[in-house]
């Protein structure tokens, strides 16, 4: 599936994982479980999680930990895909 197709599908998705002050490590298991159930997952990175780190850096970190492709980041939200 092309990146533009994935972005189009993700447009109407609701955020189902929120990364807060406990960081990416706190949501790895939940994100992994959701990616097992659904191939697309939308994650919101709250201000407390970001600190001095960009959303893109946190999203790349989460993508590598759950073995998923980072489809896009927009604002403080990221979309992940895994077949």
PDB file of N, CA, C and O in Angstrom:
ATOM      1  N   UNK A   1       0.848  -1.177   0.000  1.00  0.00           N
ATOM      2  CA  UNK A   1       0.000   0.000   0.000  1.00  0.00           C
ATOM      3  C   UNK A   1       0.892   1.239   0.000  1.00  0.00           C
ATOM      4  O   UNK A   1       1.884   1.289   0.727  1.00  0.00           O
ATOM      5  N   UNK A   2       0.551   2.219  -0.796  1.00  0.00           N
ATOM      6  CA  UNK A   2       1.400   3.404  -0.915  1.00  0.00           C
ATOM      7  C   UNK A   2       1.235   4.309   0.309  1.00  0.00           C
ATOM      8  O   UNK A   2       0.245   4.239   1.038  1.00  0.00           O
ATOM      9  N   UNK A   3       2.231   5.149   0.499  1.00  0.00           N
ATOM     10  CA  UNK A   3       2.212   6.079   1.635  1.00  0.00           C
ATOM     11  C   UNK A   3       1.005   7.009   1.567  1.00  0.00           C
ATOM     12  O   UNK A   3       0.401   7.313   2.596  1.00  0.00           O
ATOM     13  N   UNK A   4       0.651   7.459   0.374  1.00  0.00           N
ATOM     14  CA  UNK A   4      -0.507   8.356   0.241  1.00  0.00           C
ATOM     15  C   UNK A   4      -1.814   7.626   0.564  1.00  0.00           C
ATOM     16  O   UNK A   4      -2.728   8.222   1.133  1.00  0.00           O
ATOM     17  N   UNK A   5      -1.908   6.345   0.205  1.00  0.00           N
ATOM     18  CA  UNK A   5      -3.083   5.547   0.571  1.00  0.00           C
ATOM     19  C   UNK A   5      -3.182   5.396   2.086  1.00  0.00           C
ATOM     20  O   UNK A   5      -4.265   5.495   2.662  1.00  0.00           O
ATOM     21  N   UNK A   6      -2.037   5.155   2.721  1.00  0.00           N
ATOM     22  CA  UNK A   6      -2.022   5.012   4.177  1.00  0.00           C
ATOM     23  C   UNK A   6      -2.412   6.318   4.861  1.00  0.00           C
ATOM     24  O   UNK A   6      -3.166   6.311   5.835  1.00  0.00           O
ATOM     25  N   UNK A   7      -1.901   7.438   4.353  1.00  0.00           N
ATOM     26  CA  UNK A   7      -2.256   8.740   4.929  1.00  0.00           C
ATOM     27  C   UNK A   7      -3.749   9.010   4.781  1.00  0.00           C
ATOM     28  O   UNK A   7      -4.385   9.541   5.692  1.00  0.00           O
ATOM     29  N   UNK A   8      -4.300   8.643   3.638  1.00  0.00           N
ATOM     30  CA  UNK A   8      -5.735   8.841   3.405  1.00  0.00           C
ATOM     31  C   UNK A   8      -6.561   8.006   4.380  1.00  0.00           C
ATOM     32  O   UNK A   8      -7.548   8.490   4.934  1.00  0.00           O
ATOM     33  N   UNK A   9      -6.162   6.764   4.586  1.00  0.00           N
ATOM     34  CA  UNK A   9      -6.867   5.901   5.538  1.00  0.00           C
ATOM     35  C   UNK A   9      -6.738   6.421   6.962  1.00  0.00           C
ATOM     36  O   UNK A   9      -7.676   6.321   7.753  1.00  0.00           O
ATOM     37  N   UNK A  10      -5.578   6.975   7.286  1.00  0.00           N
ATOM     38  CA  UNK A  10      -5.326   7.445   8.654  1.00  0.00           C
ATOM     39  C   UNK A  10      -6.080   8.728   8.967  1.00  0.00           C
ATOM     40  O   UNK A  10      -6.286   9.054  10.136  1.00  0.00           O
ATOM     41  N   UNK A  11      -6.492   9.453   7.946  1.00  0.00           N
ATOM     42  CA  UNK A  11      -7.141  10.737   8.159  1.00  0.00           C
ATOM     43  C   UNK A  11      -8.328  10.635   9.117  1.00  0.00           C
ATOM     44  O   UNK A  11      -8.481  11.482   9.997  1.00  0.00           O
ATOM     45  N   UNK A  12      -9.151   9.634   8.962  1.00  0.00           N
ATOM     46  CA  UNK A  12     -10.365   9.490   9.775  1.00  0.00           C
ATOM     47  C   UNK A  12     -10.158   8.663  11.039  1.00  0.00           C
ATOM     48  O   UNK A  12     -11.101   8.461  11.804  1.00  0.00           O
ATOM     49  N   UNK A  13      -8.949   8.189  11.265  1.00  0.00           N
ATOM     50  CA  UNK A  13      -8.671   7.412  12.480  1.00  0.00           C
ATOM     51  C   UNK A  13      -8.689   8.307  13.710  1.00  0.00           C
ATOM     52  O   UNK A  13      -8.283   9.468  13.655  1.00  0.00           O
ATOM     53  N   UNK A  14      -9.158   7.759  14.809  1.00  0.00           N
ATOM     54  CA  UNK A  14      -9.064   8.443  16.093  1.00  0.00           C
ATOM     55  C   UNK A  14      -7.739   8.091  16.744  1.00  0.00           C
ATOM     56  O   UNK A  14      -7.180   7.022  16.497  1.00  0.00           O
ATOM     57  N   UNK A  15      -7.243   8.986  17.570  1.00  0.00           N
ATOM     58  CA  UNK A  15      -6.048   8.700  18.362  1.00  0.00           C
ATOM     59  C   UNK A  15      -6.416   7.639  19.384  1.00  0.00           C
ATOM     60  O   UNK A  15      -7.409   7.777  20.097  1.00  0.00           O
ATOM     61  N   UNK A  16      -5.617   6.577  19.458  1.00  0.00           N
ATOM     62  CA  UNK A  16      -5.910   5.501  20.410  1.00  0.00           C
ATOM     63  C   UNK A  16      -4.782   5.285  21.412  1.00  0.00           C
ATOM     64  O   UNK A  16      -4.938   4.521  22.365  1.00  0.00           O
ATOM     65  N   UNK A  17      -3.641   5.955  21.203  1.00  0.00           N
ATOM     66  CA  UNK A  17      -2.513   5.852  22.136  1.00  0.00           C
ATOM     67  C   UNK A  17      -2.027   7.265  22.428  1.00  0.00           C
ATOM     68  O   UNK A  17      -1.800   8.060  21.516  1.00  0.00           O
ATOM     69  N   UNK A  18      -1.871   7.566  23.713  1.00  0.00           N
ATOM     70  CA  UNK A  18      -1.364   8.873  24.128  1.00  0.00           C
ATOM     71  C   UNK A  18      -0.060   8.675  24.875  1.00  0.00           C
ATOM     72  O   UNK A  18       0.005   7.897  25.827  1.00  0.00           O
ATOM     73  N   UNK A  19       0.977   9.377  24.446  1.00  0.00           N
ATOM     74  CA  UNK A  19       2.272   9.316  25.109  1.00  0.00           C
ATOM     75  C   UNK A  19       2.360  10.530  26.026  1.00  0.00           C
ATOM     76  O   UNK A  19       2.283  11.669  25.567  1.00  0.00           O
ATOM     77  N   UNK A  20       2.522  10.281  27.322  1.00  0.00           N
ATOM     78  CA  UNK A  20       2.560  11.359  28.303  1.00  0.00           C
ATOM     79  C   UNK A  20       3.911  11.465  28.983  1.00  0.00           C
ATOM     80  O   UNK A  20       4.950  11.164  28.396  1.00  0.00           O
ATOM     81  N   UNK A  21       3.874  11.903  30.238  1.00  0.00           N
ATOM     82  CA  UNK A  21       5.115  12.188  30.958  1.00  0.00           C
ATOM     83  C   UNK A  21       5.971  10.953  31.208  1.00  0.00           C
ATOM     84  O   UNK A  21       7.165  11.086  31.475  1.00  0.00           O
ATOM     85  N   UNK A  22       5.398   9.760  31.129  1.00  0.00           N
ATOM     86  CA  UNK A  22       6.186   8.542  31.325  1.00  0.00           C
ATOM     87  C   UNK A  22       6.940   8.125  30.071  1.00  0.00           C
ATOM     88  O   UNK A  22       7.727   7.179  30.100  1.00  0.00           O
ATOM     89  N   UNK A  23       6.703   8.824  28.979  1.00  0.00           N
ATOM     90  CA  UNK A  23       7.480   8.602  27.768  1.00  0.00           C
ATOM     91  C   UNK A  23       7.021   7.455  26.897  1.00  0.00           C
ATOM     92  O   UNK A  23       6.011   6.804  27.162  1.00  0.00           O
ATOM     93  N   UNK A  24       7.794   7.229  25.853  1.00  0.00           N
ATOM     94  CA  UNK A  24       7.494   6.211  24.851  1.00  0.00           C
ATOM     95  C   UNK A  24       7.476   4.810  25.450  1.00  0.00           C
ATOM     96  O   UNK A  24       6.634   3.986  25.093  1.00  0.00           O
ATOM     97  N   UNK A  25       8.404   4.543  26.357  1.00  0.00           N
ATOM     98  CA  UNK A  25       8.517   3.196  26.929  1.00  0.00           C
ATOM     99  C   UNK A  25       7.225   2.746  27.596  1.00  0.00           C
ATOM    100  O   UNK A  25       6.926   1.552  27.630  1.00  0.00           O
ATOM    101  N   UNK A  26       6.456   3.693  28.126  1.00  0.00           N
ATOM    102  CA  UNK A  26       5.221   3.361  28.835  1.00  0.00           C
ATOM    103  C   UNK A  26       4.109   2.878  27.902  1.00  0.00           C
ATOM    104  O   UNK A  26       3.154   2.251  28.363  1.00  0.00           O
ATOM    105  N   UNK A  27       4.215   3.156  26.609  1.00  0.00           N
ATOM    106  CA  UNK A  27       3.139   2.785  25.683  1.00  0.00           C
ATOM    107  C   UNK A  27       3.554   1.756  24.641  1.00  0.00           C
ATOM    108  O   UNK A  27       2.759   1.416  23.765  1.00  0.00           O
ATOM    109  N   UNK A  28       4.769   1.260  24.717  1.00  0.00           N
ATOM    110  CA  UNK A  28       5.262   0.319  23.704  1.00  0.00           C
ATOM    111  C   UNK A  28       4.373  -0.918  23.624  1.00  0.00           C
ATOM    112  O   UNK A  28       3.989  -1.326  22.527  1.00  0.00           O
ATOM    113  N   UNK A  29       4.044  -1.516  24.751  1.00  0.00           N
ATOM    114  CA  UNK A  29       3.230  -2.740  24.734  1.00  0.00           C
ATOM    115  C   UNK A  29       1.842  -2.474  24.160  1.00  0.00           C
ATOM    116  O   UNK A  29       1.338  -3.269  23.367  1.00  0.00           O
ATOM    117  N   UNK A  30       1.220  -1.361  24.557  1.00  0.00           N
ATOM    118  CA  UNK A  30      -0.119  -1.040  24.063  1.00  0.00           C
ATOM    119  C   UNK A  30      -0.095  -0.754  22.564  1.00  0.00           C
ATOM    120  O   UNK A  30      -0.959  -1.239  21.834  1.00  0.00           O
ATOM    121  N   UNK A  31       0.864   0.010  22.101  1.00  0.00           N
ATOM    122  CA  UNK A  31       0.975   0.300  20.671  1.00  0.00           C
ATOM    123  C   UNK A  31       1.218  -0.986  19.883  1.00  0.00           C
ATOM    124  O   UNK A  31       0.648  -1.177  18.809  1.00  0.00           O
ATOM    125  N   UNK A  32       2.055  -1.856  20.409  1.00  0.00           N
ATOM    126  CA  UNK A  32       2.349  -3.131  19.754  1.00  0.00           C
ATOM    127  C   UNK A  32       1.088  -3.990  19.664  1.00  0.00           C
ATOM    128  O   UNK A  32       0.822  -4.603  18.630  1.00  0.00           O
ATOM    129  N   UNK A  33       0.322  -4.032  20.737  1.00  0.00           N
ATOM    130  CA  UNK A  33      -0.917  -4.817  20.759  1.00  0.00           C
ATOM    131  C   UNK A  33      -1.912  -4.267  19.738  1.00  0.00           C
ATOM    132  O   UNK A  33      -2.554  -5.028  19.015  1.00  0.00           O
ATOM    133  N   UNK A  34      -2.034  -2.944  19.684  1.00  0.00           N
ATOM    134  CA  UNK A  34      -2.964  -2.342  18.734  1.00  0.00           C
ATOM    135  C   UNK A  34      -2.529  -2.569  17.294  1.00  0.00           C
ATOM    136  O   UNK A  34      -3.372  -2.769  16.420  1.00  0.00           O
ATOM    137  N   UNK A  35      -1.244  -2.543  17.039  1.00  0.00           N
ATOM    138  CA  UNK A  35      -0.753  -2.820  15.686  1.00  0.00           C
ATOM    139  C   UNK A  35      -0.961  -4.277  15.306  1.00  0.00           C
ATOM    140  O   UNK A  35      -1.086  -4.592  14.123  1.00  0.00           O
ATOM    141  N   UNK A  36      -1.000  -5.172  16.287  1.00  0.00           N
ATOM    142  CA  UNK A  36      -1.337  -6.569  15.998  1.00  0.00           C
ATOM    143  C   UNK A  36      -2.792  -6.683  15.559  1.00  0.00           C
ATOM    144  O   UNK A  36      -3.122  -7.475  14.676  1.00  0.00           O
ATOM    145  N   UNK A  37      -3.667  -5.878  16.188  1.00  0.00           N
ATOM    146  CA  UNK A  37      -5.100  -5.926  15.884  1.00  0.00           C
ATOM    147  C   UNK A  37      -5.458  -5.146  14.618  1.00  0.00           C
ATOM    148  O   UNK A  37      -6.255  -5.605  13.800  1.00  0.00           O
ATOM    149  N   UNK A  38      -4.867  -3.974  14.468  1.00  0.00           N
ATOM    150  CA  UNK A  38      -5.141  -3.097  13.321  1.00  0.00           C
ATOM    151  C   UNK A  38      -3.812  -2.700  12.699  1.00  0.00           C
ATOM    152  O   UNK A  38      -2.819  -2.523  13.406  1.00  0.00           O
ATOM    153  N   UNK A  39      -3.790  -2.563  11.384  1.00  0.00           N
ATOM    154  CA  UNK A  39      -2.518  -2.244  10.743  1.00  0.00           C
ATOM    155  C   UNK A  39      -2.128  -0.771  10.857  1.00  0.00           C
ATOM    156  O   UNK A  39      -0.958  -0.439  10.665  1.00  0.00           O
ATOM    157  N   UNK A  40      -3.074   0.124  11.163  1.00  0.00           N
ATOM    158  CA  UNK A  40      -2.782   1.542  11.343  1.00  0.00           C
ATOM    159  C   UNK A  40      -3.151   1.992  12.747  1.00  0.00           C
ATOM    160  O   UNK A  40      -4.227   1.668  13.250  1.00  0.00           O
ATOM    161  N   UNK A  41      -2.257   2.737  13.372  1.00  0.00           N
ATOM    162  CA  UNK A  41      -2.506   3.266  14.718  1.00  0.00           C
ATOM    163  C   UNK A  41      -2.062   4.719  14.753  1.00  0.00           C
ATOM    164  O   UNK A  41      -0.994   5.073  14.253  1.00  0.00           O
ATOM    165  N   UNK A  42      -2.906   5.556  15.356  1.00  0.00           N
ATOM    166  CA  UNK A  42      -2.596   6.976  15.486  1.00  0.00           C
ATOM    167  C   UNK A  42      -2.225   7.251  16.943  1.00  0.00           C
ATOM    168  O   UNK A  42      -2.937   6.853  17.865  1.00  0.00           O
ATOM    169  N   UNK A  43      -1.096   7.939  17.131  1.00  0.00           N
ATOM    170  CA  UNK A  43      -0.546   8.205  18.463  1.00  0.00           C
ATOM    171  C   UNK A  43      -0.387   9.707  18.648  1.00  0.00           C
ATOM    172  O   UNK A  43       0.085  10.412  17.756  1.00  0.00           O
ATOM    173  N   UNK A  44      -0.788  10.185  19.823  1.00  0.00           N
ATOM    174  CA  UNK A  44      -0.631  11.612  20.164  1.00  0.00           C
ATOM    175  C   UNK A  44       0.472  11.736  21.204  1.00  0.00           C
ATOM    176  O   UNK A  44       0.476  11.030  22.212  1.00  0.00           O
ATOM    177  N   UNK A  45       1.410  12.646  20.943  1.00  0.00           N
ATOM    178  CA  UNK A  45       2.507  12.912  21.869  1.00  0.00           C
ATOM    179  C   UNK A  45       2.175  14.186  22.639  1.00  0.00           C
ATOM    180  O   UNK A  45       2.243  15.287  22.094  1.00  0.00           O
ATOM    181  N   UNK A  46       1.818  14.026  23.908  1.00  0.00           N
ATOM    182  CA  UNK A  46       1.449  15.161  24.742  1.00  0.00           C
ATOM    183  C   UNK A  46       2.670  15.999  25.085  1.00  0.00           C
ATOM    184  O   UNK A  46       3.803  15.528  24.989  1.00  0.00           O
ATOM    185  N   UNK A  47       2.435  17.233  25.481  1.00  0.00           N
ATOM    186  CA  UNK A  47       3.517  18.167  25.794  1.00  0.00           C
ATOM    187  C   UNK A  47       4.475  17.604  26.851  1.00  0.00           C
ATOM    188  O   UNK A  47       5.687  17.798  26.757  1.00  0.00           O
ATOM    189  N   UNK A  48       3.933  16.912  27.848  1.00  0.00           N
ATOM    190  CA  UNK A  48       4.767  16.356  28.919  1.00  0.00           C
ATOM    191  C   UNK A  48       5.753  15.323  28.381  1.00  0.00           C
ATOM    192  O   UNK A  48       6.841  15.166  28.934  1.00  0.00           O
ATOM    193  N   UNK A  49       5.393  14.624  27.320  1.00  0.00           N
ATOM    194  CA  UNK A  49       6.276  13.606  26.736  1.00  0.00           C
ATOM    195  C   UNK A  49       7.384  14.244  25.923  1.00  0.00           C
ATOM    196  O   UNK A  49       8.507  13.742  25.884  1.00  0.00           O
ATOM    197  N   UNK A  50       7.063  15.348  25.277  1.00  0.00           N
ATOM    198  CA  UNK A  50       8.013  15.952  24.353  1.00  0.00           C
ATOM    199  C   UNK A  50       9.171  16.625  25.062  1.00  0.00           C
ATOM    200  O   UNK A  50      10.320  16.431  24.664  1.00  0.00           O
ATOM    201  N   UNK A  51       8.915  17.407  26.097  1.00  0.00           N
ATOM    202  CA  UNK A  51      10.009  18.113  26.755  1.00  0.00           C
ATOM    203  C   UNK A  51      10.812  18.870  25.720  1.00  0.00           C
ATOM    204  O   UNK A  51      10.281  19.754  25.049  1.00  0.00           O
ATOM    205  N   UNK A  52      12.081  18.538  25.582  1.00  0.00           N
ATOM    206  CA  UNK A  52      12.936  19.178  24.587  1.00  0.00           C
ATOM    207  C   UNK A  52      13.102  18.363  23.330  1.00  0.00           C
ATOM    208  O   UNK A  52      13.928  18.697  22.480  1.00  0.00           O
ATOM    209  N   UNK A  53      12.327  17.289  23.193  1.00  0.00           N
ATOM    210  CA  UNK A  53      12.456  16.381  22.057  1.00  0.00           C
ATOM    211  C   UNK A  53      11.337  16.653  21.055  1.00  0.00           C
ATOM    212  O   UNK A  53      10.219  16.989  21.447  1.00  0.00           O
ATOM    213  N   UNK A  54      11.628  16.512  19.787  1.00  0.00           N
ATOM    214  CA  UNK A  54      10.599  16.743  18.773  1.00  0.00           C
ATOM    215  C   UNK A  54       9.678  15.527  18.651  1.00  0.00           C
ATOM    216  O   UNK A  54      10.039  14.407  19.012  1.00  0.00           O
ATOM    217  N   UNK A  55       8.493  15.784  18.135  1.00  0.00           N
ATOM    218  CA  UNK A  55       7.533  14.710  17.893  1.00  0.00           C
ATOM    219  C   UNK A  55       8.119  13.685  16.927  1.00  0.00           C
ATOM    220  O   UNK A  55       7.918  12.483  17.097  1.00  0.00           O
ATOM    221  N   UNK A  56       8.842  14.157  15.915  1.00  0.00           N
ATOM    222  CA  UNK A  56       9.431  13.251  14.926  1.00  0.00           C
ATOM    223  C   UNK A  56      10.416  12.283  15.574  1.00  0.00           C
ATOM    224  O   UNK A  56      10.423  11.092  15.262  1.00  0.00           O
ATOM    225  N   UNK A  57      11.247  12.800  16.476  1.00  0.00           N
ATOM    226  CA  UNK A  57      12.224  11.935  17.157  1.00  0.00           C
ATOM    227  C   UNK A  57      11.524  10.892  18.016  1.00  0.00           C
ATOM    228  O   UNK A  57      11.896   9.718  18.001  1.00  0.00           O
ATOM    229  N   UNK A  58      10.512  11.317  18.763  1.00  0.00           N
ATOM    230  CA  UNK A  58       9.773  10.366  19.603  1.00  0.00           C
ATOM    231  C   UNK A  58       9.042   9.337  18.753  1.00  0.00           C
ATOM    232  O   UNK A  58       9.001   8.157  19.100  1.00  0.00           O
ATOM    233  N   UNK A  59       8.462   9.782  17.635  1.00  0.00           N
ATOM    234  CA  UNK A  59       7.741   8.866  16.752  1.00  0.00           C
ATOM    235  C   UNK A  59       8.690   7.833  16.140  1.00  0.00           C
ATOM    236  O   UNK A  59       8.343   6.655  16.046  1.00  0.00           O
ATOM    237  N   UNK A  60       9.872   8.262  15.727  1.00  0.00           N
ATOM    238  CA  UNK A  60      10.853   7.323  15.180  1.00  0.00           C
ATOM    239  C   UNK A  60      11.296   6.323  16.229  1.00  0.00           C
ATOM    240  O   UNK A  60      11.502   5.148  15.926  1.00  0.00           O
ATOM    241  N   UNK A  61      11.443   6.785  17.465  1.00  0.00           N
ATOM    242  CA  UNK A  61      11.822   5.890  18.565  1.00  0.00           C
ATOM    243  C   UNK A  61      10.737   4.836  18.791  1.00  0.00           C
ATOM    244  O   UNK A  61      11.042   3.651  18.930  1.00  0.00           O
ATOM    245  N   UNK A  62       9.479   5.261  18.828  1.00  0.00           N
ATOM    246  CA  UNK A  62       8.382   4.318  19.024  1.00  0.00           C
ATOM    247  C   UNK A  62       8.284   3.351  17.848  1.00  0.00           C
ATOM    248  O   UNK A  62       8.075   2.155  18.048  1.00  0.00           O
ATOM    249  N   UNK A  63       8.432   3.852  16.635  1.00  0.00           N
ATOM    250  CA  UNK A  63       8.352   2.994  15.447  1.00  0.00           C
ATOM    251  C   UNK A  63       9.388   1.876  15.503  1.00  0.00           C
ATOM    252  O   UNK A  63       9.087   0.729  15.172  1.00  0.00           O
ATOM    253  N   UNK A  64      10.598   2.206  15.919  1.00  0.00           N
ATOM    254  CA  UNK A  64      11.638   1.173  15.985  1.00  0.00           C
ATOM    255  C   UNK A  64      11.350   0.170  17.103  1.00  0.00           C
ATOM    256  O   UNK A  64      11.678  -1.009  16.970  1.00  0.00           O
ATOM    257  N   UNK A  65      10.752   0.617  18.186  1.00  0.00           N
ATOM    258  CA  UNK A  65      10.479  -0.293  19.304  1.00  0.00           C
ATOM    259  C   UNK A  65       9.309  -1.233  19.035  1.00  0.00           C
ATOM    260  O   UNK A  65       9.254  -2.324  19.602  1.00  0.00           O
ATOM    261  N   UNK A  66       8.371  -0.825  18.176  1.00  0.00           N
ATOM    262  CA  UNK A  66       7.234  -1.695  17.867  1.00  0.00           C
ATOM    263  C   UNK A  66       7.350  -2.314  16.474  1.00  0.00           C
ATOM    264  O   UNK A  66       6.415  -2.955  15.993  1.00  0.00           O
ATOM    265  N   UNK A  67       8.493  -2.120  15.835  1.00  0.00           N
ATOM    266  CA  UNK A  67       8.759  -2.669  14.507  1.00  0.00           C
ATOM    267  C   UNK A  67       7.657  -2.285  13.520  1.00  0.00           C
ATOM    268  O   UNK A  67       7.038  -3.136  12.881  1.00  0.00           O
ATOM    269  N   UNK A  68       7.433  -0.966  13.418  1.00  0.00           N
ATOM    270  CA  UNK A  68       6.405  -0.443  12.520  1.00  0.00           C
ATOM    271  C   UNK A  68       6.996   0.658  11.660  1.00  0.00           C
ATOM    272  O   UNK A  68       8.057   1.205  11.958  1.00  0.00           O
ATOM    273  N   UNK A  69       6.289   0.970  10.591  1.00  0.00           N
ATOM    274  CA  UNK A  69       6.692   2.061   9.710  1.00  0.00           C
ATOM    275  C   UNK A  69       6.007   3.343  10.177  1.00  0.00           C
ATOM    276  O   UNK A  69       4.805   3.355  10.443  1.00  0.00           O
ATOM    277  N   UNK A  70       6.774   4.407  10.271  1.00  0.00           N
ATOM    278  CA  UNK A  70       6.211   5.709  10.582  1.00  0.00           C
ATOM    279  C   UNK A  70       5.659   6.283   9.282  1.00  0.00           C
ATOM    280  O   UNK A  70       6.425   6.627   8.381  1.00  0.00           O
ATOM    281  N   UNK A  71       4.344   6.389   9.179  1.00  0.00           N
ATOM    282  CA  UNK A  71       3.699   6.865   7.953  1.00  0.00           C
ATOM    283  C   UNK A  71       3.841   8.368   7.845  1.00  0.00           C
ATOM    284  O   UNK A  71       4.247   8.880   6.802  1.00  0.00           O
ATOM    285  N   UNK A  72       3.507   9.091   8.925  1.00  0.00           N
ATOM    286  CA  UNK A  72       3.620  10.544   8.915  1.00  0.00           C
ATOM    287  C   UNK A  72       3.512  11.084  10.329  1.00  0.00           C
ATOM    288  O   UNK A  72       2.976  10.435  11.227  1.00  0.00           O
ATOM    289  N   UNK A  73       4.032  12.282  10.501  1.00  0.00           N
ATOM    290  CA  UNK A  73       3.774  13.050  11.712  1.00  0.00           C
ATOM    291  C   UNK A  73       3.124  14.350  11.272  1.00  0.00           C
ATOM    292  O   UNK A  73       3.509  14.953  10.270  1.00  0.00           O
ATOM    293  N   UNK A  74       2.159  14.755  12.021  1.00  0.00           N
ATOM    294  CA  UNK A  74       1.470  16.016  11.735  1.00  0.00           C
ATOM    295  C   UNK A  74       1.171  16.662  13.077  1.00  0.00           C
ATOM    296  O   UNK A  74       0.370  16.157  13.864  1.00  0.00           O
ATOM    297  N   UNK A  75       1.830  17.786  13.323  1.00  0.00           N
ATOM    298  CA  UNK A  75       1.683  18.427  14.628  1.00  0.00           C
ATOM    299  C   UNK A  75       2.292  17.529  15.693  1.00  0.00           C
ATOM    300  O   UNK A  75       3.471  17.182  15.618  1.00  0.00           O
ATOM    301  N   UNK A  76       1.509  17.159  16.666  1.00  0.00           N
ATOM    302  CA  UNK A  76       1.975  16.277  17.743  1.00  0.00           C
ATOM    303  C   UNK A  76       1.404  14.883  17.630  1.00  0.00           C
ATOM    304  O   UNK A  76       1.367  14.138  18.609  1.00  0.00           O
ATOM    305  N   UNK A  77       0.956  14.528  16.435  1.00  0.00           N
ATOM    306  CA  UNK A  77       0.346  13.231  16.190  1.00  0.00           C
ATOM    307  C   UNK A  77       1.153  12.470  15.133  1.00  0.00           C
ATOM    308  O   UNK A  77       1.666  13.056  14.181  1.00  0.00           O
ATOM    309  N   UNK A  78       1.250  11.167  15.322  1.00  0.00           N
ATOM    310  CA  UNK A  78       1.963  10.320  14.362  1.00  0.00           C
ATOM    311  C   UNK A  78       1.110   9.115  14.012  1.00  0.00           C
ATOM    312  O   UNK A  78       0.294   8.662  14.814  1.00  0.00           O
ATOM    313  N   UNK A  79       1.306   8.603  12.817  1.00  0.00           N
ATOM    314  CA  UNK A  79       0.589   7.440  12.346  1.00  0.00           C
ATOM    315  C   UNK A  79       1.605   6.331  12.049  1.00  0.00           C
ATOM    316  O   UNK A  79       2.616   6.556  11.385  1.00  0.00           O
ATOM    317  N   UNK A  80       1.311   5.135  12.557  1.00  0.00           N
ATOM    318  CA  UNK A  80       2.191   3.984  12.396  1.00  0.00           C
ATOM    319  C   UNK A  80       1.478   2.890  11.632  1.00  0.00           C
ATOM    320  O   UNK A  80       0.266   2.713  11.758  1.00  0.00           O
ATOM    321  N   UNK A  81       2.249   2.152  10.832  1.00  0.00           N
ATOM    322  CA  UNK A  81       1.698   1.081  10.009  1.00  0.00           C
ATOM    323  C   UNK A  81       2.562  -0.160  10.162  1.00  0.00           C
ATOM    324  O   UNK A  81       3.791  -0.098  10.174  1.00  0.00           O
ATOM    325  N   UNK A  82       1.870  -1.292  10.279  1.00  0.00           N
ATOM    326  CA  UNK A  82       2.572  -2.584  10.296  1.00  0.00           C
ATOM    327  C   UNK A  82       1.648  -3.617   9.658  1.00  0.00           C
ATOM    328  O   UNK A  82       0.476  -3.733  10.015  1.00  0.00           O
ATOM    329  N   UNK A  83       2.202  -4.360   8.712  1.00  0.00           N
ATOM    330  CA  UNK A  83       1.417  -5.400   8.042  1.00  0.00           C
ATOM    331  C   UNK A  83       1.210  -6.587   8.930  1.00  0.00           C
ATOM    332  O   UNK A  83       0.570  -7.558   8.525  1.00  0.00           O
TER     333      UNK A  83
END
